């Protein structure tokens, strides 16, 4: 199972400015982001303390659900 960070890098550089791109770009730029993390609690806790934009947690929740589905197939 790859890390959530690795999963999110698919959204970097998208032309469409949406929450997924915004979060992926922020994760890439944040050198303290837990890049090897795979668990919801670890990533969610980090985001709660370092929230990059107002709806980042809801964007994360949606993307983490998709990540779990894809990684468990």
PyMOL Python script that loads the backbone (N, CA, C, O; Angstrom):
from pymol import cmd

cmd.read_pdbstr("""\
ATOM      1  N   UNK A   1       0.850  -1.188   0.000  1.00  0.00           N
ATOM      2  CA  UNK A   1       0.000   0.000   0.000  1.00  0.00           C
ATOM      3  C   UNK A   1       0.892   1.246   0.000  1.00  0.00           C
ATOM      4  O   UNK A   1       1.745   1.417   0.871  1.00  0.00           O
ATOM      5  N   UNK A   2       0.678   2.096  -0.979  1.00  0.00           N
ATOM      6  CA  UNK A   2       1.482   3.324  -1.030  1.00  0.00           C
ATOM      7  C   UNK A   2       0.945   4.354  -0.037  1.00  0.00           C
ATOM      8  O   UNK A   2      -0.174   4.228   0.460  1.00  0.00           O
ATOM      9  N   UNK A   3       1.741   5.350   0.239  1.00  0.00           N
ATOM     10  CA  UNK A   3       1.335   6.377   1.202  1.00  0.00           C
ATOM     11  C   UNK A   3       0.276   7.299   0.595  1.00  0.00           C
ATOM     12  O   UNK A   3       0.115   7.369  -0.624  1.00  0.00           O
ATOM     13  N   UNK A   4      -0.432   7.995   1.462  1.00  0.00           N
ATOM     14  CA  UNK A   4      -1.435   8.957   1.013  1.00  0.00           C
ATOM     15  C   UNK A   4      -0.757  10.078   0.222  1.00  0.00           C
ATOM     16  O   UNK A   4      -1.302  10.558  -0.772  1.00  0.00           O
ATOM     17  N   UNK A   5       0.413  10.486   0.658  1.00  0.00           N
ATOM     18  CA  UNK A   5       1.166  11.523  -0.048  1.00  0.00           C
ATOM     19  C   UNK A   5       1.410  11.097  -1.504  1.00  0.00           C
ATOM     20  O   UNK A   5       1.172  11.871  -2.431  1.00  0.00           O
ATOM     21  N   UNK A   6       1.877   9.889  -1.688  1.00  0.00           N
ATOM     22  CA  UNK A   6       2.145   9.380  -3.034  1.00  0.00           C
ATOM     23  C   UNK A   6       0.860   9.366  -3.860  1.00  0.00           C
ATOM     24  O   UNK A   6       0.873   9.740  -5.033  1.00  0.00           O
ATOM     25  N   UNK A   7      -0.237   8.941  -3.264  1.00  0.00           N
ATOM     26  CA  UNK A   7      -1.538   8.947  -3.935  1.00  0.00           C
ATOM     27  C   UNK A   7      -1.916  10.369  -4.370  1.00  0.00           C
ATOM     28  O   UNK A   7      -2.411  10.566  -5.480  1.00  0.00           O
ATOM     29  N   UNK A   8      -1.687  11.340  -3.515  1.00  0.00           N
ATOM     30  CA  UNK A   8      -2.085  12.727  -3.781  1.00  0.00           C
ATOM     31  C   UNK A   8      -1.275  13.407  -4.874  1.00  0.00           C
ATOM     32  O   UNK A   8      -1.740  14.378  -5.470  1.00  0.00           O
ATOM     33  N   UNK A   9      -0.083  12.921  -5.144  1.00  0.00           N
ATOM     34  CA  UNK A   9       0.758  13.589  -6.136  1.00  0.00           C
ATOM     35  C   UNK A   9       0.160  13.524  -7.541  1.00  0.00           C
ATOM     36  O   UNK A   9       0.619  14.241  -8.430  1.00  0.00           O
ATOM     37  N   UNK A  10      -0.839  12.694  -7.760  1.00  0.00           N
ATOM     38  CA  UNK A  10      -1.529  12.647  -9.056  1.00  0.00           C
ATOM     39  C   UNK A  10      -2.287  13.948  -9.324  1.00  0.00           C
ATOM     40  O   UNK A  10      -2.575  14.265 -10.478  1.00  0.00           O
ATOM     41  N   UNK A  11      -2.611  14.699  -8.280  1.00  0.00           N
ATOM     42  CA  UNK A  11      -3.386  15.934  -8.425  1.00  0.00           C
ATOM     43  C   UNK A  11      -2.516  17.170  -8.599  1.00  0.00           C
ATOM     44  O   UNK A  11      -3.028  18.240  -8.930  1.00  0.00           O
ATOM     45  N   UNK A  12      -1.209  17.043  -8.383  1.00  0.00           N
ATOM     46  CA  UNK A  12      -0.318  18.192  -8.564  1.00  0.00           C
ATOM     47  C   UNK A  12      -0.262  18.589 -10.019  1.00  0.00           C
ATOM     48  O   UNK A  12      -0.230  17.731 -10.901  1.00  0.00           O
ATOM     49  N   UNK A  13      -0.249  19.862 -10.271  1.00  0.00           N
ATOM     50  CA  UNK A  13      -0.102  20.358 -11.618  1.00  0.00           C
ATOM     51  C   UNK A  13      -1.369  20.317 -12.459  1.00  0.00           C
ATOM     52  O   UNK A  13      -1.340  20.675 -13.636  1.00  0.00           O
ATOM     53  N   UNK A  14      -2.477  19.889 -11.874  1.00  0.00           N
ATOM     54  CA  UNK A  14      -3.742  19.921 -12.613  1.00  0.00           C
ATOM     55  C   UNK A  14      -4.045  21.345 -13.041  1.00  0.00           C
ATOM     56  O   UNK A  14      -3.759  22.291 -12.308  1.00  0.00           O
ATOM     57  N   UNK A  15      -4.610  21.497 -14.197  1.00  0.00           N
ATOM     58  CA  UNK A  15      -4.972  22.833 -14.662  1.00  0.00           C
ATOM     59  C   UNK A  15      -6.188  23.370 -13.918  1.00  0.00           C
ATOM     60  O   UNK A  15      -6.332  24.576 -13.722  1.00  0.00           O
ATOM     61  N   UNK A  16      -7.053  22.457 -13.511  1.00  0.00           N
ATOM     62  CA  UNK A  16      -8.254  22.864 -12.781  1.00  0.00           C
ATOM     63  C   UNK A  16      -7.875  23.197 -11.335  1.00  0.00           C
ATOM     64  O   UNK A  16      -7.304  22.374 -10.620  1.00  0.00           O
ATOM     65  N   UNK A  17      -8.205  24.413 -10.925  1.00  0.00           N
ATOM     66  CA  UNK A  17      -7.913  24.854  -9.562  1.00  0.00           C
ATOM     67  C   UNK A  17      -9.019  24.357  -8.634  1.00  0.00           C
ATOM     68  O   UNK A  17     -10.035  25.031  -8.468  1.00  0.00           O
ATOM     69  N   UNK A  18      -8.832  23.200  -8.038  1.00  0.00           N
ATOM     70  CA  UNK A  18      -9.820  22.683  -7.103  1.00  0.00           C
ATOM     71  C   UNK A  18      -9.131  22.313  -5.794  1.00  0.00           C
ATOM     72  O   UNK A  18      -7.920  22.472  -5.643  1.00  0.00           O
ATOM     73  N   UNK A  19      -9.922  21.820  -4.861  1.00  0.00           N
ATOM     74  CA  UNK A  19      -9.388  21.488  -3.545  1.00  0.00           C
ATOM     75  C   UNK A  19      -8.326  20.409  -3.581  1.00  0.00           C
ATOM     76  O   UNK A  19      -7.361  20.464  -2.819  1.00  0.00           O
ATOM     77  N   UNK A  20      -8.488  19.429  -4.452  1.00  0.00           N
ATOM     78  CA  UNK A  20      -7.511  18.339  -4.545  1.00  0.00           C
ATOM     79  C   UNK A  20      -6.154  18.873  -4.996  1.00  0.00           C
ATOM     80  O   UNK A  20      -5.126  18.512  -4.423  1.00  0.00           O
ATOM     81  N   UNK A  21      -6.146  19.722  -6.009  1.00  0.00           N
ATOM     82  CA  UNK A  21      -4.893  20.314  -6.485  1.00  0.00           C
ATOM     83  C   UNK A  21      -4.273  21.188  -5.412  1.00  0.00           C
ATOM     84  O   UNK A  21      -3.064  21.145  -5.182  1.00  0.00           O
ATOM     85  N   UNK A  22      -5.097  21.971  -4.765  1.00  0.00           N
ATOM     86  CA  UNK A  22      -4.622  22.880  -3.720  1.00  0.00           C
ATOM     87  C   UNK A  22      -3.959  22.102  -2.579  1.00  0.00           C
ATOM     88  O   UNK A  22      -2.891  22.474  -2.093  1.00  0.00           O
ATOM     89  N   UNK A  23      -4.620  21.011  -2.163  1.00  0.00           N
ATOM     90  CA  UNK A  23      -4.079  20.200  -1.076  1.00  0.00           C
ATOM     91  C   UNK A  23      -2.801  19.487  -1.512  1.00  0.00           C
ATOM     92  O   UNK A  23      -1.829  19.452  -0.757  1.00  0.00           O
ATOM     93  N   UNK A  24      -2.789  18.924  -2.709  1.00  0.00           N
ATOM     94  CA  UNK A  24      -1.598  18.224  -3.213  1.00  0.00           C
ATOM     95  C   UNK A  24      -0.408  19.180  -3.331  1.00  0.00           C
ATOM     96  O   UNK A  24       0.707  18.835  -2.941  1.00  0.00           O
ATOM     97  N   UNK A  25      -0.640  20.365  -3.863  1.00  0.00           N
ATOM     98  CA  UNK A  25       0.436  21.341  -3.988  1.00  0.00           C
ATOM     99  C   UNK A  25       0.964  21.747  -2.622  1.00  0.00           C
ATOM    100  O   UNK A  25       2.175  21.878  -2.439  1.00  0.00           O
ATOM    101  N   UNK A  26       0.074  21.947  -1.666  1.00  0.00           N
ATOM    102  CA  UNK A  26       0.494  22.312  -0.323  1.00  0.00           C
ATOM    103  C   UNK A  26       1.307  21.188   0.320  1.00  0.00           C
ATOM    104  O   UNK A  26       2.339  21.438   0.943  1.00  0.00           O
ATOM    105  N   UNK A  27       0.835  19.946   0.164  1.00  0.00           N
ATOM    106  CA  UNK A  27       1.558  18.796   0.732  1.00  0.00           C
ATOM    107  C   UNK A  27       2.965  18.711   0.153  1.00  0.00           C
ATOM    108  O   UNK A  27       3.920  18.427   0.876  1.00  0.00           O
ATOM    109  N   UNK A  28       3.092  18.953  -1.131  1.00  0.00           N
ATOM    110  CA  UNK A  28       4.393  18.906  -1.798  1.00  0.00           C
ATOM    111  C   UNK A  28       5.332  19.984  -1.249  1.00  0.00           C
ATOM    112  O   UNK A  28       6.519  19.734  -1.038  1.00  0.00           O
ATOM    113  N   UNK A  29       4.799  21.163  -1.025  1.00  0.00           N
ATOM    114  CA  UNK A  29       5.610  22.287  -0.551  1.00  0.00           C
ATOM    115  C   UNK A  29       5.939  22.212   0.946  1.00  0.00           C
ATOM    116  O   UNK A  29       6.932  22.790   1.387  1.00  0.00           O
ATOM    117  N   UNK A  30       5.117  21.509   1.726  1.00  0.00           N
ATOM    118  CA  UNK A  30       5.311  21.414   3.174  1.00  0.00           C
ATOM    119  C   UNK A  30       6.308  20.297   3.486  1.00  0.00           C
ATOM    120  O   UNK A  30       5.958  19.118   3.440  1.00  0.00           O
ATOM    121  N   UNK A  31       7.523  20.663   3.797  1.00  0.00           N
ATOM    122  CA  UNK A  31       8.580  19.684   4.032  1.00  0.00           C
ATOM    123  C   UNK A  31       8.384  18.884   5.317  1.00  0.00           C
ATOM    124  O   UNK A  31       9.067  17.882   5.527  1.00  0.00           O
ATOM    125  N   UNK A  32       7.470  19.309   6.173  1.00  0.00           N
ATOM    126  CA  UNK A  32       7.198  18.577   7.414  1.00  0.00           C
ATOM    127  C   UNK A  32       6.027  17.607   7.280  1.00  0.00           C
ATOM    128  O   UNK A  32       5.757  16.837   8.202  1.00  0.00           O
ATOM    129  N   UNK A  33       5.338  17.633   6.158  1.00  0.00           N
ATOM    130  CA  UNK A  33       4.199  16.743   5.992  1.00  0.00           C
ATOM    131  C   UNK A  33       4.658  15.292   6.127  1.00  0.00           C
ATOM    132  O   UNK A  33       5.700  14.924   5.584  1.00  0.00           O
ATOM    133  N   UNK A  34       3.888  14.459   6.848  1.00  0.00           N
ATOM    134  CA  UNK A  34       4.287  13.050   7.037  1.00  0.00           C
ATOM    135  C   UNK A  34       4.108  12.244   5.739  1.00  0.00           C
ATOM    136  O   UNK A  34       3.073  11.611   5.530  1.00  0.00           O
ATOM    137  N   UNK A  35       5.101  12.278   4.898  1.00  0.00           N
ATOM    138  CA  UNK A  35       5.005  11.717   3.550  1.00  0.00           C
ATOM    139  C   UNK A  35       4.849  10.196   3.511  1.00  0.00           C
ATOM    140  O   UNK A  35       4.384   9.654   2.508  1.00  0.00           O
ATOM    141  N   UNK A  36       5.222   9.514   4.561  1.00  0.00           N
ATOM    142  CA  UNK A  36       5.090   8.052   4.588  1.00  0.00           C
ATOM    143  C   UNK A  36       3.795   7.591   5.258  1.00  0.00           C
ATOM    144  O   UNK A  36       3.521   6.392   5.311  1.00  0.00           O
ATOM    145  N   UNK A  37       3.008   8.520   5.762  1.00  0.00           N
ATOM    146  CA  UNK A  37       1.785   8.182   6.506  1.00  0.00           C
ATOM    147  C   UNK A  37       0.745   7.529   5.606  1.00  0.00           C
ATOM    148  O   UNK A  37       0.578   7.890   4.441  1.00  0.00           O
ATOM    149  N   UNK A  38       0.050   6.553   6.192  1.00  0.00           N
ATOM    150  CA  UNK A  38      -1.021   5.856   5.486  1.00  0.00           C
ATOM    151  C   UNK A  38      -2.334   5.893   6.269  1.00  0.00           C
ATOM    152  O   UNK A  38      -3.394   5.608   5.712  1.00  0.00           O
ATOM    153  N   UNK A  39      -2.272   6.238   7.546  1.00  0.00           N
ATOM    154  CA  UNK A  39      -3.471   6.182   8.371  1.00  0.00           C
ATOM    155  C   UNK A  39      -4.198   7.522   8.422  1.00  0.00           C
ATOM    156  O   UNK A  39      -3.589   8.592   8.417  1.00  0.00           O
ATOM    157  N   UNK A  40      -5.506   7.420   8.469  1.00  0.00           N
ATOM    158  CA  UNK A  40      -6.362   8.601   8.521  1.00  0.00           C
ATOM    159  C   UNK A  40      -6.009   9.482   9.718  1.00  0.00           C
ATOM    160  O   UNK A  40      -5.859  10.695   9.579  1.00  0.00           O
ATOM    161  N   UNK A  41      -5.879   8.867  10.888  1.00  0.00           N
ATOM    162  CA  UNK A  41      -5.650   9.643  12.116  1.00  0.00           C
ATOM    163  C   UNK A  41      -4.345  10.428  12.077  1.00  0.00           C
ATOM    164  O   UNK A  41      -4.307  11.580  12.507  1.00  0.00           O
ATOM    165  N   UNK A  42      -3.295   9.833  11.576  1.00  0.00           N
ATOM    166  CA  UNK A  42      -2.008  10.523  11.528  1.00  0.00           C
ATOM    167  C   UNK A  42      -2.065  11.743  10.604  1.00  0.00           C
ATOM    168  O   UNK A  42      -1.586  12.820  10.958  1.00  0.00           O
ATOM    169  N   UNK A  43      -2.648  11.566   9.433  1.00  0.00           N
ATOM    170  CA  UNK A  43      -2.714  12.662   8.461  1.00  0.00           C
ATOM    171  C   UNK A  43      -3.707  13.726   8.910  1.00  0.00           C
ATOM    172  O   UNK A  43      -3.427  14.921   8.813  1.00  0.00           O
ATOM    173  N   UNK A  44      -4.860  13.297   9.399  1.00  0.00           N
ATOM    174  CA  UNK A  44      -5.887  14.215   9.867  1.00  0.00           C
ATOM    175  C   UNK A  44      -5.370  15.085  11.013  1.00  0.00           C
ATOM    176  O   UNK A  44      -5.604  16.293  11.043  1.00  0.00           O
ATOM    177  N   UNK A  45      -4.676  14.463  11.940  1.00  0.00           N
ATOM    178  CA  UNK A  45      -4.113  15.206  13.076  1.00  0.00           C
ATOM    179  C   UNK A  45      -3.123  16.264  12.591  1.00  0.00           C
ATOM    180  O   UNK A  45      -3.138  17.396  13.074  1.00  0.00           O
ATOM    181  N   UNK A  46      -2.273  15.905  11.647  1.00  0.00           N
ATOM    182  CA  UNK A  46      -1.311  16.862  11.098  1.00  0.00           C
ATOM    183  C   UNK A  46      -2.030  18.034  10.438  1.00  0.00           C
ATOM    184  O   UNK A  46      -1.667  19.193  10.637  1.00  0.00           O
ATOM    185  N   UNK A  47      -3.047  17.719   9.656  1.00  0.00           N
ATOM    186  CA  UNK A  47      -3.793  18.775   8.968  1.00  0.00           C
ATOM    187  C   UNK A  47      -4.531  19.682   9.946  1.00  0.00           C
ATOM    188  O   UNK A  47      -4.632  20.887   9.715  1.00  0.00           O
ATOM    189  N   UNK A  48      -5.046  19.118  11.033  1.00  0.00           N
ATOM    190  CA  UNK A  48      -5.751  19.938  12.019  1.00  0.00           C
ATOM    191  C   UNK A  48      -4.821  20.967  12.640  1.00  0.00           C
ATOM    192  O   UNK A  48      -5.245  22.083  12.939  1.00  0.00           O
ATOM    193  N   UNK A  49      -3.565  20.608  12.836  1.00  0.00           N
ATOM    194  CA  UNK A  49      -2.603  21.531  13.435  1.00  0.00           C
ATOM    195  C   UNK A  49      -1.980  22.477  12.413  1.00  0.00           C
ATOM    196  O   UNK A  49      -1.485  23.545  12.774  1.00  0.00           O
ATOM    197  N   UNK A  50      -2.004  22.094  11.161  1.00  0.00           N
ATOM    198  CA  UNK A  50      -1.324  22.881  10.118  1.00  0.00           C
ATOM    199  C   UNK A  50      -2.244  23.170   8.933  1.00  0.00           C
ATOM    200  O   UNK A  50      -1.811  23.126   7.782  1.00  0.00           O
ATOM    201  N   UNK A  51      -3.485  23.460   9.211  1.00  0.00           N
ATOM    202  CA  UNK A  51      -4.497  23.596   8.154  1.00  0.00           C
ATOM    203  C   UNK A  51      -4.068  24.627   7.109  1.00  0.00           C
ATOM    204  O   UNK A  51      -3.830  25.791   7.432  1.00  0.00           O
ATOM    205  N   UNK A  52      -3.971  24.181   5.843  1.00  0.00           N
ATOM    206  CA  UNK A  52      -3.476  25.079   4.793  1.00  0.00           C
ATOM    207  C   UNK A  52      -4.524  26.017   4.203  1.00  0.00           C
ATOM    208  O   UNK A  52      -4.175  27.086   3.702  1.00  0.00           O
ATOM    209  N   UNK A  53      -5.805  25.638   4.252  1.00  0.00           N
ATOM    210  CA  UNK A  53      -6.891  26.495   3.761  1.00  0.00           C
ATOM    211  C   UNK A  53      -8.186  26.036   4.424  1.00  0.00           C
ATOM    212  O   UNK A  53      -8.244  24.946   4.991  1.00  0.00           O
ATOM    213  N   UNK A  54      -9.209  26.856   4.353  1.00  0.00           N
ATOM    214  CA  UNK A  54     -10.405  26.658   5.177  1.00  0.00           C
ATOM    215  C   UNK A  54     -11.105  25.319   5.000  1.00  0.00           C
ATOM    216  O   UNK A  54     -11.518  24.730   5.999  1.00  0.00           O
ATOM    217  N   UNK A  55     -11.259  24.815   3.805  1.00  0.00           N
ATOM    218  CA  UNK A  55     -11.979  23.551   3.636  1.00  0.00           C
ATOM    219  C   UNK A  55     -11.040  22.358   3.424  1.00  0.00           C
ATOM    220  O   UNK A  55     -11.461  21.332   2.891  1.00  0.00           O
ATOM    221  N   UNK A  56      -9.800  22.479   3.827  1.00  0.00           N
ATOM    222  CA  UNK A  56      -8.805  21.420   3.610  1.00  0.00           C
ATOM    223  C   UNK A  56      -9.212  20.103   4.252  1.00  0.00           C
ATOM    224  O   UNK A  56      -8.983  19.040   3.676  1.00  0.00           O
ATOM    225  N   UNK A  57      -9.817  20.157   5.446  1.00  0.00           N
ATOM    226  CA  UNK A  57     -10.189  18.910   6.115  1.00  0.00           C
ATOM    227  C   UNK A  57     -11.307  18.177   5.387  1.00  0.00           C
ATOM    228  O   UNK A  57     -11.288  16.948   5.317  1.00  0.00           O
ATOM    229  N   UNK A  58     -12.268  18.895   4.851  1.00  0.00           N
ATOM    230  CA  UNK A  58     -13.336  18.225   4.099  1.00  0.00           C
ATOM    231  C   UNK A  58     -12.800  17.676   2.781  1.00  0.00           C
ATOM    232  O   UNK A  58     -13.216  16.600   2.350  1.00  0.00           O
ATOM    233  N   UNK A  59     -11.889  18.393   2.137  1.00  0.00           N
ATOM    234  CA  UNK A  59     -11.242  17.897   0.919  1.00  0.00           C
ATOM    235  C   UNK A  59     -10.461  16.627   1.253  1.00  0.00           C
ATOM    236  O   UNK A  59     -10.531  15.636   0.526  1.00  0.00           O
ATOM    237  N   UNK A  60      -9.725  16.665   2.349  1.00  0.00           N
ATOM    238  CA  UNK A  60      -8.960  15.492   2.776  1.00  0.00           C
ATOM    239  C   UNK A  60      -9.874  14.296   3.024  1.00  0.00           C
ATOM    240  O   UNK A  60      -9.576  13.189   2.577  1.00  0.00           O
ATOM    241  N   UNK A  61     -10.976  14.506   3.727  1.00  0.00           N
ATOM    242  CA  UNK A  61     -11.909  13.405   4.016  1.00  0.00           C
ATOM    243  C   UNK A  61     -12.377  12.723   2.726  1.00  0.00           C
ATOM    244  O   UNK A  61     -12.387  11.495   2.637  1.00  0.00           O
ATOM    245  N   UNK A  62     -12.756  13.510   1.748  1.00  0.00           N
ATOM    246  CA  UNK A  62     -13.230  12.955   0.475  1.00  0.00           C
ATOM    247  C   UNK A  62     -12.116  12.185  -0.240  1.00  0.00           C
ATOM    248  O   UNK A  62     -12.330  11.079  -0.738  1.00  0.00           O
ATOM    249  N   UNK A  63     -10.949  12.776  -0.280  1.00  0.00           N
ATOM    250  CA  UNK A  63      -9.833  12.143  -0.985  1.00  0.00           C
ATOM    251  C   UNK A  63      -9.326  10.911  -0.251  1.00  0.00           C
ATOM    252  O   UNK A  63      -8.888   9.947  -0.880  1.00  0.00           O
ATOM    253  N   UNK A  64      -9.382  10.938   1.072  1.00  0.00           N
ATOM    254  CA  UNK A  64      -8.927   9.768   1.823  1.00  0.00           C
ATOM    255  C   UNK A  64      -9.859   8.587   1.590  1.00  0.00           C
ATOM    256  O   UNK A  64      -9.402   7.447   1.509  1.00  0.00           O
ATOM    257  N   UNK A  65     -11.156   8.844   1.482  1.00  0.00           N
ATOM    258  CA  UNK A  65     -12.109   7.769   1.159  1.00  0.00           C
ATOM    259  C   UNK A  65     -11.761   7.144  -0.190  1.00  0.00           C
ATOM    260  O   UNK A  65     -11.752   5.921  -0.325  1.00  0.00           O
ATOM    261  N   UNK A  66     -11.479   7.972  -1.176  1.00  0.00           N
ATOM    262  CA  UNK A  66     -11.113   7.468  -2.513  1.00  0.00           C
ATOM    263  C   UNK A  66      -9.790   6.702  -2.452  1.00  0.00           C
ATOM    264  O   UNK A  66      -9.631   5.676  -3.113  1.00  0.00           O
ATOM    265  N   UNK A  67      -8.857   7.198  -1.670  1.00  0.00           N
ATOM    266  CA  UNK A  67      -7.556   6.542  -1.486  1.00  0.00           C
ATOM    267  C   UNK A  67      -7.738   5.144  -0.909  1.00  0.00           C
ATOM    268  O   UNK A  67      -7.143   4.184  -1.399  1.00  0.00           O
ATOM    269  N   UNK A  68      -8.556   5.029   0.128  1.00  0.00           N
ATOM    270  CA  UNK A  68      -8.790   3.722   0.743  1.00  0.00           C
ATOM    271  C   UNK A  68      -9.428   2.743  -0.248  1.00  0.00           C
ATOM    272  O   UNK A  68      -9.029   1.580  -0.315  1.00  0.00           O
ATOM    273  N   UNK A  69     -10.398   3.202  -1.000  1.00  0.00           N
ATOM    274  CA  UNK A  69     -11.068   2.334  -1.978  1.00  0.00           C
ATOM    275  C   UNK A  69     -10.066   1.858  -3.028  1.00  0.00           C
ATOM    276  O   UNK A  69     -10.002   0.669  -3.341  1.00  0.00           O
ATOM    277  N   UNK A  70      -9.293   2.784  -3.562  1.00  0.00           N
ATOM    278  CA  UNK A  70      -8.340   2.423  -4.605  1.00  0.00           C
ATOM    279  C   UNK A  70      -7.222   1.513  -4.100  1.00  0.00           C
ATOM    280  O   UNK A  70      -6.821   0.573  -4.786  1.00  0.00           O
ATOM    281  N   UNK A  71      -6.730   1.795  -2.914  1.00  0.00           N
ATOM    282  CA  UNK A  71      -5.620   1.008  -2.377  1.00  0.00           C
ATOM    283  C   UNK A  71      -6.044  -0.370  -1.889  1.00  0.00           C
ATOM    284  O   UNK A  71      -5.211  -1.270  -1.784  1.00  0.00           O
ATOM    285  N   UNK A  72      -7.317  -0.546  -1.592  1.00  0.00           N
ATOM    286  CA  UNK A  72      -7.792  -1.840  -1.092  1.00  0.00           C
ATOM    287  C   UNK A  72      -8.411  -2.703  -2.184  1.00  0.00           C
ATOM    288  O   UNK A  72      -8.896  -3.799  -1.902  1.00  0.00           O
ATOM    289  N   UNK A  73      -8.401  -2.228  -3.420  1.00  0.00           N
ATOM    290  CA  UNK A  73      -8.929  -3.044  -4.529  1.00  0.00           C
ATOM    291  C   UNK A  73      -7.933  -4.069  -4.979  1.00  0.00           C
ATOM    292  O   UNK A  73      -8.211  -4.837  -5.900  1.00  0.00           O
TER     293      UNK A  73
END
""", "prot")
cmd.dss("prot")
cmd.show_as("cartoon", "prot")
cmd.util.cbc("prot")
cmd.orient("prot")
